[in-house]
């Protein structure tokens, strides 16, 4: 089988990631895929049709058809997880071995993920001690395609008095990652919600049982809690 092009890999990964943390059971539509990849809806529609011809996605599954959505097929999921694994291993390697900050590694991994072999990915995993999560807390799929479920709850869902542990942080916005890191809102940090401002205002939290910080609602939605 010929290697998948970077564009095909990007689409499969995007579809997988959109389904990794469902938003109120929202379907994976053409418009959502286009937005995730910063392309036009017609471009996304054309590529999704091609992927369906290649049997990597399906719009004929009962749930997808009812909602006008697409779903990964079995082989599509395998291919997507392979890309996700390489991406998250690269992020971990860049952070732990090259000392890059967590707001830098996503951008670099986006480029490099298309150019490393499964053999190199396996070697990186071995050197890293087979990590289960990347620097942002995202689970790293195993070579067999096993992947830990991700928490659905977000910091923005918690009410005053509730506590939790930061499990993962969305990695697409470098500026947001820097903002959260400066406030100690990183994976494994313990947080307690002190106050939630009304009408969509900021959320005041204690980090690690001591430091009091204020987090805007948009930033709080990017923080997943277990």
ChimeraX commands (.cxc) that place a marker at each C-alpha (Angstrom):
marker #1 position 0.00,0.00,0.00 radius 0.5
marker #1 position 1.30,3.45,-0.91 radius 0.5
marker #1 position 2.02,5.86,1.96 radius 0.5
marker #1 position -0.79,8.28,2.64 radius 0.5
marker #1 position -0.18,11.86,1.56 radius 0.5
marker #1 position 0.25,14.52,4.26 radius 0.5
marker #1 position -3.14,15.99,3.27 radius 0.5
marker #1 position -4.92,12.66,3.74 radius 0.5
marker #1 position -3.16,12.16,7.07 radius 0.5
marker #1 position -4.22,15.64,8.20 radius 0.5
marker #1 position -7.87,14.95,7.39 radius 0.5
marker #1 position -7.93,11.58,9.10 radius 0.5
marker #1 position -6.29,13.03,12.19 radius 0.5
marker #1 position -8.69,15.98,12.24 radius 0.5
marker #1 position -11.73,13.68,12.05 radius 0.5
marker #1 position -10.36,11.52,14.84 radius 0.5
marker #1 position -9.64,14.52,17.08 radius 0.5
marker #1 position -13.10,15.96,16.51 radius 0.5
marker #1 position -14.55,12.72,17.81 radius 0.5
marker #1 position -12.03,12.27,20.62 radius 0.5
marker #1 position -13.79,14.81,22.83 radius 0.5
marker #1 position -17.41,15.05,21.65 radius 0.5
marker #1 position -19.08,18.46,21.94 radius 0.5
marker #1 position -22.58,17.66,23.16 radius 0.5
marker #1 position -22.64,14.72,20.74 radius 0.5
marker #1 position -22.27,17.15,17.82 radius 0.5
marker #1 position -21.80,15.35,14.49 radius 0.5
marker #1 position -18.52,15.53,12.59 radius 0.5
marker #1 position -19.77,17.62,9.70 radius 0.5
marker #1 position -18.02,19.00,6.63 radius 0.5
marker #1 position -18.05,22.48,8.15 radius 0.5
marker #1 position -16.40,21.28,11.38 radius 0.5
marker #1 position -13.69,19.46,9.45 radius 0.5
marker #1 position -13.11,22.53,7.27 radius 0.5
marker #1 position -12.84,24.76,10.34 radius 0.5
marker #1 position -10.42,22.38,12.08 radius 0.5
marker #1 position -8.11,22.40,9.05 radius 0.5
marker #1 position -8.62,26.07,8.10 radius 0.5
marker #1 position -9.83,25.18,4.60 radius 0.5
marker #1 position -12.98,26.03,2.67 radius 0.5
marker #1 position -16.08,23.87,2.97 radius 0.5
marker #1 position -15.95,22.88,-0.74 radius 0.5
marker #1 position -12.31,21.75,-0.35 radius 0.5
marker #1 position -13.21,19.69,2.71 radius 0.5
marker #1 position -16.22,18.20,0.95 radius 0.5
marker #1 position -14.11,17.13,-2.03 radius 0.5
marker #1 position -11.47,15.51,0.18 radius 0.5
marker #1 position -14.07,13.70,2.29 radius 0.5
marker #1 position -15.61,12.26,-0.85 radius 0.5
marker #1 position -12.17,11.05,-1.88 radius 0.5
marker #1 position -11.59,9.52,1.54 radius 0.5
marker #1 position -14.93,7.75,1.29 radius 0.5
marker #1 position -13.90,6.30,-2.07 radius 0.5
marker #1 position -10.68,5.11,-0.39 radius 0.5
marker #1 position -12.87,3.55,2.36 radius 0.5
marker #1 position -11.27,5.60,5.12 radius 0.5
marker #1 position -14.47,7.44,6.05 radius 0.5
marker #1 position -18.15,6.69,5.71 radius 0.5
marker #1 position -21.23,8.86,5.41 radius 0.5
marker #1 position -23.46,5.80,5.11 radius 0.5
marker #1 position -23.29,4.57,8.69 radius 0.5
marker #1 position -26.74,4.96,10.30 radius 0.5
marker #1 position -25.65,7.65,12.74 radius 0.5
marker #1 position -23.60,9.58,10.19 radius 0.5
marker #1 position -26.30,9.45,7.53 radius 0.5
marker #1 position -28.97,10.67,9.91 radius 0.5
marker #1 position -26.92,13.67,10.89 radius 0.5
marker #1 position -25.19,14.48,7.61 radius 0.5
marker #1 position -21.84,13.61,9.16 radius 0.5
marker #1 position -18.83,11.45,8.47 radius 0.5
marker #1 position -17.24,8.71,10.55 radius 0.5
marker #1 position -13.91,6.94,10.31 radius 0.5
marker #1 position -14.09,3.38,9.08 radius 0.5
marker #1 position -12.03,0.68,10.77 radius 0.5
marker #1 position -9.05,1.19,8.50 radius 0.5
marker #1 position -9.54,4.95,8.69 radius 0.5
marker #1 position -9.29,4.84,12.47 radius 0.5
marker #1 position -6.12,2.73,12.31 radius 0.5
marker #1 position -4.52,5.23,9.92 radius 0.5
marker #1 position -5.64,8.20,12.02 radius 0.5
marker #1 position -4.30,6.71,15.25 radius 0.5
marker #1 position -0.96,6.09,13.56 radius 0.5
marker #1 position -0.67,9.80,12.76 radius 0.5
marker #1 position -1.86,10.82,16.22 radius 0.5
marker #1 position 0.69,8.48,17.82 radius 0.5
marker #1 position 3.57,9.95,15.82 radius 0.5
marker #1 position 2.42,13.50,16.55 radius 0.5
marker #1 position 2.16,12.99,20.29 radius 0.5
marker #1 position 5.42,11.07,20.53 radius 0.5
marker #1 position 7.14,13.89,18.67 radius 0.5
marker #1 position 5.68,16.46,21.05 radius 0.5
marker #1 position 6.92,14.43,24.01 radius 0.5
marker #1 position 10.38,13.96,22.52 radius 0.5
marker #1 position 10.75,17.63,21.63 radius 0.5
marker #1 position 9.70,18.68,25.13 radius 0.5
marker #1 position 11.64,16.17,27.19 radius 0.5
marker #1 position 14.75,15.63,25.08 radius 0.5
marker #1 position 15.19,18.97,23.34 radius 0.5
marker #1 position 13.76,21.17,26.07 radius 0.5
marker #1 position 11.15,22.88,23.92 radius 0.5
marker #1 position 8.22,24.47,25.76 radius 0.5
marker #1 position 4.75,22.97,25.54 radius 0.5
marker #1 position 3.51,25.90,23.46 radius 0.5
marker #1 position 6.16,25.24,20.78 radius 0.5
marker #1 position 6.01,21.49,20.27 radius 0.5
marker #1 position 2.59,21.25,18.60 radius 0.5
marker #1 position 3.59,23.40,15.64 radius 0.5
marker #1 position 6.81,21.46,15.08 radius 0.5
marker #1 position 5.10,18.08,15.42 radius 0.5
marker #1 position 2.50,19.12,12.84 radius 0.5
marker #1 position 5.31,19.23,10.27 radius 0.5
marker #1 position 7.45,16.32,11.41 radius 0.5
marker #1 position 4.62,13.80,11.89 radius 0.5
marker #1 position 4.46,13.25,8.12 radius 0.5
marker #1 position 8.14,12.43,7.77 radius 0.5
marker #1 position 9.03,9.83,10.38 radius 0.5
marker #1 position 8.67,6.09,9.94 radius 0.5
marker #1 position 6.92,3.68,12.28 radius 0.5
marker #1 position 10.37,2.29,13.09 radius 0.5
marker #1 position 11.62,5.69,14.22 radius 0.5
marker #1 position 8.42,6.28,16.18 radius 0.5
marker #1 position 8.93,2.94,17.96 radius 0.5
marker #1 position 12.53,3.87,18.76 radius 0.5
marker #1 position 11.44,7.25,20.14 radius 0.5
marker #1 position 8.81,5.56,22.31 radius 0.5
marker #1 position 11.45,3.19,23.67 radius 0.5
marker #1 position 13.88,5.99,24.46 radius 0.5
marker #1 position 11.10,7.93,26.19 radius 0.5
marker #1 position 10.07,4.91,28.27 radius 0.5
marker #1 position 6.80,4.34,26.39 radius 0.5
marker #1 position 4.95,7.40,27.72 radius 0.5
marker #1 position 1.18,7.25,27.99 radius 0.5
marker #1 position 0.55,11.00,27.64 radius 0.5
marker #1 position 2.13,13.90,25.77 radius 0.5
marker #1 position 3.09,17.27,27.37 radius 0.5
marker #1 position -0.49,18.52,27.03 radius 0.5
marker #1 position -1.93,15.43,28.72 radius 0.5
marker #1 position -3.28,13.87,25.53 radius 0.5
marker #1 position -3.16,10.05,25.49 radius 0.5
marker #1 position -0.60,8.48,23.17 radius 0.5
marker #1 position -2.05,5.53,21.21 radius 0.5
marker #1 position -0.15,2.26,21.40 radius 0.5
marker #1 position 1.21,0.62,18.22 radius 0.5
marker #1 position -1.78,-1.76,18.45 radius 0.5
marker #1 position -4.22,1.16,18.34 radius 0.5
marker #1 position -5.24,1.12,21.99 radius 0.5
marker #1 position -5.85,4.58,23.44 radius 0.5
marker #1 position -7.00,5.74,26.84 radius 0.5
marker #1 position -10.35,7.56,26.98 radius 0.5
marker #1 position -10.14,11.29,27.56 radius 0.5
marker #1 position -12.14,13.12,30.23 radius 0.5
marker #1 position -15.18,14.97,28.94 radius 0.5
marker #1 position -15.48,17.44,31.86 radius 0.5
marker #1 position -13.87,20.83,31.47 radius 0.5
marker #1 position -12.81,23.45,33.99 radius 0.5
marker #1 position -15.62,25.64,32.66 radius 0.5
marker #1 position -18.13,22.97,33.75 radius 0.5
marker #1 position -17.20,23.11,37.45 radius 0.5
marker #1 position -19.14,25.09,40.04 radius 0.5
marker #1 position -17.76,26.97,43.01 radius 0.5
marker #1 position -16.40,24.55,45.60 radius 0.5
marker #1 position -15.68,21.73,43.16 radius 0.5
marker #1 position -12.19,20.34,42.76 radius 0.5
marker #1 position -10.38,18.25,40.18 radius 0.5
marker #1 position -7.11,17.41,38.50 radius 0.5
marker #1 position -6.07,18.88,35.18 radius 0.5
marker #1 position -5.83,15.94,32.81 radius 0.5
marker #1 position -5.21,17.61,29.45 radius 0.5
marker #1 position -5.15,21.00,27.78 radius 0.5
marker #1 position -6.08,21.75,24.16 radius 0.5
marker #1 position -2.85,22.36,22.29 radius 0.5
marker #1 position -3.88,24.35,19.20 radius 0.5
marker #1 position -3.38,27.85,20.65 radius 0.5
marker #1 position 0.23,28.60,21.63 radius 0.5
marker #1 position -0.66,31.89,23.30 radius 0.5
marker #1 position -3.30,30.18,25.43 radius 0.5
marker #1 position -0.83,27.48,26.47 radius 0.5
marker #1 position 1.65,30.13,27.61 radius 0.5
marker #1 position -1.12,31.91,29.50 radius 0.5
marker #1 position -2.15,28.75,31.35 radius 0.5
marker #1 position 1.43,27.66,32.07 radius 0.5
marker #1 position 2.18,31.03,33.68 radius 0.5
marker #1 position -0.70,30.34,36.06 radius 0.5
marker #1 position 0.28,26.75,36.79 radius 0.5
marker #1 position -2.76,25.29,35.01 radius 0.5
marker #1 position -0.95,22.29,33.53 radius 0.5
marker #1 position -1.56,18.53,33.48 radius 0.5
marker #1 position -1.66,16.93,36.95 radius 0.5
marker #1 position -2.23,20.27,38.71 radius 0.5
marker #1 position -4.89,20.19,41.43 radius 0.5
marker #1 position -7.49,22.92,41.06 radius 0.5
marker #1 position -10.38,24.16,43.16 radius 0.5
marker #1 position -13.03,26.53,41.85 radius 0.5
marker #1 position -13.43,29.42,44.28 radius 0.5
marker #1 position -15.87,31.62,42.38 radius 0.5
marker #1 position -17.61,31.71,39.01 radius 0.5
marker #1 position -18.52,35.21,37.88 radius 0.5
marker #1 position -22.05,35.59,36.54 radius 0.5
marker #1 position -22.94,36.27,32.92 radius 0.5
marker #1 position -19.93,34.49,31.45 radius 0.5
marker #1 position -17.32,36.18,33.60 radius 0.5
marker #1 position -13.94,34.75,34.67 radius 0.5
marker #1 position -13.49,31.74,36.91 radius 0.5
marker #1 position -11.38,32.13,40.06 radius 0.5
marker #1 position -9.48,28.99,41.01 radius 0.5
marker #1 position -6.88,27.84,43.50 radius 0.5
marker #1 position -4.03,25.95,41.88 radius 0.5
marker #1 position -2.20,23.38,43.94 radius 0.5
marker #1 position -4.11,24.33,47.06 radius 0.5
marker #1 position -2.59,27.79,47.27 radius 0.5
marker #1 position -2.20,30.18,44.36 radius 0.5
marker #1 position -5.38,32.04,43.42 radius 0.5
marker #1 position -5.72,32.80,39.71 radius 0.5
marker #1 position -8.45,34.05,37.39 radius 0.5
marker #1 position -9.18,32.16,34.17 radius 0.5
marker #1 position -11.41,33.52,31.37 radius 0.5
marker #1 position -14.24,31.21,30.22 radius 0.5
marker #1 position -12.61,30.54,26.84 radius 0.5
marker #1 position -9.40,29.42,28.53 radius 0.5
marker #1 position -11.34,27.32,31.05 radius 0.5
marker #1 position -13.03,25.44,28.20 radius 0.5
marker #1 position -9.61,24.35,26.94 radius 0.5
marker #1 position -8.77,22.66,30.26 radius 0.5
marker #1 position -10.04,19.11,30.74 radius 0.5
marker #1 position -10.58,17.86,34.28 radius 0.5
marker #1 position -10.64,14.44,35.86 radius 0.5
marker link #1:1,2 radius 0.2
marker link #1:2,3 radius 0.2
marker link #1:3,4 radius 0.2
marker link #1:4,5 radius 0.2
marker link #1:5,6 radius 0.2
marker link #1:6,7 radius 0.2
marker link #1:7,8 radius 0.2
marker link #1:8,9 radius 0.2
marker link #1:9,10 radius 0.2
marker link #1:10,11 radius 0.2
marker link #1:11,12 radius 0.2
marker link #1:12,13 radius 0.2
marker link #1:13,14 radius 0.2
marker link #1:14,15 radius 0.2
marker link #1:15,16 radius 0.2
marker link #1:16,17 radius 0.2
marker link #1:17,18 radius 0.2
marker link #1:18,19 radius 0.2
marker link #1:19,20 radius 0.2
marker link #1:20,21 radius 0.2
marker link #1:21,22 radius 0.2
marker link #1:22,23 radius 0.2
marker link #1:23,24 radius 0.2
marker link #1:24,25 radius 0.2
marker link #1:25,26 radius 0.2
marker link #1:26,27 radius 0.2
marker link #1:27,28 radius 0.2
marker link #1:28,29 radius 0.2
marker link #1:29,30 radius 0.2
marker link #1:30,31 radius 0.2
marker link #1:31,32 radius 0.2
marker link #1:32,33 radius 0.2
marker link #1:33,34 radius 0.2
marker link #1:34,35 radius 0.2
marker link #1:35,36 radius 0.2
marker link #1:36,37 radius 0.2
marker link #1:37,38 radius 0.2
marker link #1:38,39 radius 0.2
marker link #1:39,40 radius 0.2
marker link #1:40,41 radius 0.2
marker link #1:41,42 radius 0.2
marker link #1:42,43 radius 0.2
marker link #1:43,44 radius 0.2
marker link #1:44,45 radius 0.2
marker link #1:45,46 radius 0.2
marker link #1:46,47 radius 0.2
marker link #1:47,48 radius 0.2
marker link #1:48,49 radius 0.2
marker link #1:49,50 radius 0.2
marker link #1:50,51 radius 0.2
marker link #1:51,52 radius 0.2
marker link #1:52,53 radius 0.2
marker link #1:53,54 radius 0.2
marker link #1:54,55 radius 0.2
marker link #1:55,56 radius 0.2
marker link #1:56,57 radius 0.2
marker link #1:57,58 radius 0.2
marker link #1:58,59 radius 0.2
marker link #1:59,60 radius 0.2
marker link #1:60,61 radius 0.2
marker link #1:61,62 radius 0.2
marker link #1:62,63 radius 0.2
marker link #1:63,64 radius 0.2
marker link #1:64,65 radius 0.2
marker link #1:65,66 radius 0.2
marker link #1:66,67 radius 0.2
marker link #1:67,68 radius 0.2
marker link #1:68,69 radius 0.2
marker link #1:69,70 radius 0.2
marker link #1:70,71 radius 0.2
marker link #1:71,72 radius 0.2
marker link #1:72,73 radius 0.2
marker link #1:73,74 radius 0.2
marker link #1:74,75 radius 0.2
marker link #1:75,76 radius 0.2
marker link #1:76,77 radius 0.2
marker link #1:77,78 radius 0.2
marker link #1:78,79 radius 0.2
marker link #1:79,80 radius 0.2
marker link #1:80,81 radius 0.2
marker link #1:81,82 radius 0.2
marker link #1:82,83 radius 0.2
marker link #1:83,84 radius 0.2
marker link #1:84,85 radius 0.2
marker link #1:85,86 radius 0.2
marker link #1:86,87 radius 0.2
marker link #1:87,88 radius 0.2
marker link #1:88,89 radius 0.2
marker link #1:89,90 radius 0.2
marker link #1:90,91 radius 0.2
marker link #1:91,92 radius 0.2
marker link #1:92,93 radius 0.2
marker link #1:93,94 radius 0.2
marker link #1:94,95 radius 0.2
marker link #1:95,96 radius 0.2
marker link #1:96,97 radius 0.2
marker link #1:97,98 radius 0.2
marker link #1:98,99 radius 0.2
marker link #1:99,100 radius 0.2
marker link #1:100,101 radius 0.2
marker link #1:101,102 radius 0.2
marker link #1:102,103 radius 0.2
marker link #1:103,104 radius 0.2
marker link #1:104,105 radius 0.2
marker link #1:105,106 radius 0.2
marker link #1:106,107 radius 0.2
marker link #1:107,108 radius 0.2
marker link #1:108,109 radius 0.2
marker link #1:109,110 radius 0.2
marker link #1:110,111 radius 0.2
marker link #1:111,112 radius 0.2
marker link #1:112,113 radius 0.2
marker link #1:113,114 radius 0.2
marker link #1:114,115 radius 0.2
marker link #1:115,116 radius 0.2
marker link #1:116,117 radius 0.2
marker link #1:117,118 radius 0.2
marker link #1:118,119 radius 0.2
marker link #1:119,120 radius 0.2
marker link #1:120,121 radius 0.2
marker link #1:121,122 radius 0.2
marker link #1:122,123 radius 0.2
marker link #1:123,124 radius 0.2
marker link #1:124,125 radius 0.2
marker link #1:125,126 radius 0.2
marker link #1:126,127 radius 0.2
marker link #1:127,128 radius 0.2
marker link #1:128,129 radius 0.2
marker link #1:129,130 radius 0.2
marker link #1:130,131 radius 0.2
marker link #1:131,132 radius 0.2
marker link #1:132,133 radius 0.2
marker link #1:133,134 radius 0.2
marker link #1:134,135 radius 0.2
marker link #1:135,136 radius 0.2
marker link #1:136,137 radius 0.2
marker link #1:137,138 radius 0.2
marker link #1:138,139 radius 0.2
marker link #1:139,140 radius 0.2
marker link #1:140,141 radius 0.2
marker link #1:141,142 radius 0.2
marker link #1:142,143 radius 0.2
marker link #1:143,144 radius 0.2
marker link #1:144,145 radius 0.2
marker link #1:145,146 radius 0.2
marker link #1:146,147 radius 0.2
marker link #1:147,148 radius 0.2
marker link #1:148,149 radius 0.2
marker link #1:149,150 radius 0.2
marker link #1:150,151 radius 0.2
marker link #1:151,152 radius 0.2
marker link #1:152,153 radius 0.2
marker link #1:153,154 radius 0.2
marker link #1:154,155 radius 0.2
marker link #1:155,156 radius 0.2
marker link #1:156,157 radius 0.2
marker link #1:157,158 radius 0.2
marker link #1:158,159 radius 0.2
marker link #1:159,160 radius 0.2
marker link #1:160,161 radius 0.2
marker link #1:161,162 radius 0.2
marker link #1:162,163 radius 0.2
marker link #1:163,164 radius 0.2
marker link #1:164,165 radius 0.2
marker link #1:165,166 radius 0.2
marker link #1:166,167 radius 0.2
marker link #1:167,168 radius 0.2
marker link #1:168,169 radius 0.2
marker link #1:169,170 radius 0.2
marker link #1:170,171 radius 0.2
marker link #1:171,172 radius 0.2
marker link #1:172,173 radius 0.2
marker link #1:173,174 radius 0.2
marker link #1:174,175 radius 0.2
marker link #1:175,176 radius 0.2
marker link #1:176,177 radius 0.2
marker link #1:177,178 radius 0.2
marker link #1:178,179 radius 0.2
marker link #1:179,180 radius 0.2
marker link #1:180,181 radius 0.2
marker link #1:181,182 radius 0.2
marker link #1:182,183 radius 0.2
marker link #1:183,184 radius 0.2
marker link #1:184,185 radius 0.2
marker link #1:185,186 radius 0.2
marker link #1:186,187 radius 0.2
marker link #1:187,188 radius 0.2
marker link #1:188,189 radius 0.2
marker link #1:189,190 radius 0.2
marker link #1:190,191 radius 0.2
marker link #1:191,192 radius 0.2
marker link #1:192,193 radius 0.2
marker link #1:193,194 radius 0.2
marker link #1:194,195 radius 0.2
marker link #1:195,196 radius 0.2
marker link #1:196,197 radius 0.2
marker link #1:197,198 radius 0.2
marker link #1:198,199 radius 0.2
marker link #1:199,200 radius 0.2
marker link #1:200,201 radius 0.2
marker link #1:201,202 radius 0.2
marker link #1:202,203 radius 0.2
marker link #1:203,204 radius 0.2
marker link #1:204,205 radius 0.2
marker link #1:205,206 radius 0.2
marker link #1:206,207 radius 0.2
marker link #1:207,208 radius 0.2
marker link #1:208,209 radius 0.2
marker link #1:209,210 radius 0.2
marker link #1:210,211 radius 0.2
marker link #1:211,212 radius 0.2
marker link #1:212,213 radius 0.2
marker link #1:213,214 radius 0.2
marker link #1:214,215 radius 0.2
marker link #1:215,216 radius 0.2
marker link #1:216,217 radius 0.2
marker link #1:217,218 radius 0.2
marker link #1:218,219 radius 0.2
marker link #1:219,220 radius 0.2
marker link #1:220,221 radius 0.2
marker link #1:221,222 radius 0.2
marker link #1:222,223 radius 0.2
marker link #1:223,224 radius 0.2
marker link #1:224,225 radius 0.2
marker link #1:225,226 radius 0.2
view
